[in-house]
Amino acid sequence: MSDPQHPYSSAVVANGLVFVSGSLPIGPDGAVVEGGRAAMDAAMAQLVERMATVGVGLEHVVKLTYFVTDIALRDFANEQYIELWPEPRPARTVVGVAQLPRDAVVEIDAVARVP
């Protein structure tokens, strides 16, 4: 699926997997959500919305990557991860980066299995 505002596919299905592009913490008003956990939750909501367009949910995620501009945000990523997935949880990586689009503090991407 392609987003008409951006030149990339937000979710692609290939070989039984769904590859979901990075999701920023964009609120319902279109503004970037700031703050630790609030930003994590907004980015995850965007990710869930993208996954839904191809018929998958959080229970189908097998790999998750958080990109954060401050590695201290790892604590919020861990809280969210533990709350959203029971054991066995998907594989997860937190990567510290210098900057993200729109000066967001987090971007999340995922790989999910097709049910």
GIDA-V115199 format. One record per helix or strand of 2 or more residues. SS is the DSSP state (H for helix, E for strand). FROM is the first residue (numbers start at 0). TO is the last residue. If there is no record, write none. Layout:
BEGIN
SS FROM TO
SS FROM TO
END
This chain:
BEGIN
E 10 13
E 16 23
H 35 51
H 57 59
E 60 67
H 70 83
E 90 95
H 100 102
E 105 112
END
